[in-house]
Amino acid sequence: MFEAYIVAAMVSAQMKHGSAELAILSLLQSERLHGYEIAKRIERQTNGALTFQVASLYPMLYSLEKRGWIRGDWEAESSGPRRRYYRLTPLGRKKLLPLRREWRLFFQALDRLAGVSHA
């Protein structure tokens, strides 16, 4: 747990913002989720290295929705207020593969330059 905190502290806000699109689209590839669940899954699946406050996550969701990459629909919850569930659109699926390639190339270039995979 302590190691995850150290890693989380070292990931800058700029890197988080740049990786948010890939993280969100990747999660929505397999199922629809509401914003709070997206934030929790990102944190859990990265062992705390990436954390997004819900307040900063929603502008990203709105931006992805405006571009047509995701779609949000309001749904009633039996145990509380309505929630907006997001899902990947066909256009979002088309954007995900090149986005993954771009990040893979970026990390490979950093590894060649600085040997980050061995750090």
Secondary structure, 3 states (H helix, E strand, C coil): CHHHHHHHHHCCHHHHHHHHHHHHHHHHCCCCEEHHHHHHHHHHHCCCCCCCCHHHHHHHHHHHHHCCCEEEEEEEECCEEEEEEEEECHHHHHHHHHHHHHHHHHHHHHHHHHCHHHC
